[in-house]
Amino acid sequence: MQTYSTCYFKDPVPDHQFIKQWVSKLEELNNRQYERNNVPNHLGNTVVWSLNSDRTTLPFLFIFPGFRTSSLFWDLDNGLQLIEDRYRIYLVETNGQPTLSDGNTPDIKTLDYGHWAAEVITHFTPDRVNVAGSSFGGLVCLKLAIAAPDKVDQIFLLNPGCFQAFSLSLKNLFYNLLPIVQPSVKNVKRFLDKAVFYPPAHYLPEERMQMIIDYEVFALTRHVDKAQKPYAMKKEELQRVEAAVHLIVGERDLLFPYLLTIKAAEQGLKNLKRVNVLPDTGHGIETLREALLKI
């Protein structure tokens, strides 16, 4: 496995401290504690948060987050409590993203993200596991299924960013570029309201939304992003996925319109078991309790 690029924080010590304080605040809001695991691998160190690690009779669920987010976004509204009685949950902080994991990234067009994911999972178990990914995390899940088919049982894809290219609609481009060009609280909130969520049906309580705003402003201003962006995997590549896939998409996903995602998944995947379309749901589907209940 070779490093393609390296992302980094402008000032690692205080920037890492911000993330630690952010995690502590989420723990306080959710009245729970996340166990931190440091996993050495070919990309350096990967941080994996876990819940229920001591409940050895439960199956594993490894979660891979979207681009420029943390895997803990999946629990922003304490949604993981809905499934924690069914799984040992491991939330992987993908290398190269604005998290406590190291900044090295592999070439996204190769299978190295899959080999990396397999290496991380093997640190915890030699057995097959269930995996779930949102947006960019969906691509990682499919790379894993191709690179290490013996590691994957069920795959849950939530608004995955691997079946089609990022939407080039003027509306999508405007709201996505706005906080990048001018990363202010106002512009980040506008991006979240217009491109990620679909208020009022798909939204979070004020204090939870503020957690996302704080994190995104921090990521945009403190993290130097050198990582490659998700791409549309070709049909020939998708057909190499043997594991059962469950697709969960939002009807109002502006970044990756759901009908195109479904069409590409149906044409490319040999073992697509189920498609769930959630009405009035935006791209940030992993924050929605109704979506987590489908896993």
Helices and strands as residue ranges (DSSP letters): E 5-6, E 8-9, H 12-30, E 35-41, E 44-51, E 60-64, G 71-75, G 79-82, E 88-92, E 104-105, H 112-122, E 129-134, H 136-147, G 149-151, E 152-158, H 170-181, H 185-191, I 192-196, H 206-222, E 223-224, H 235-238, E 244-250, H 258-268, E 272-278, G 285-287, H 289-292
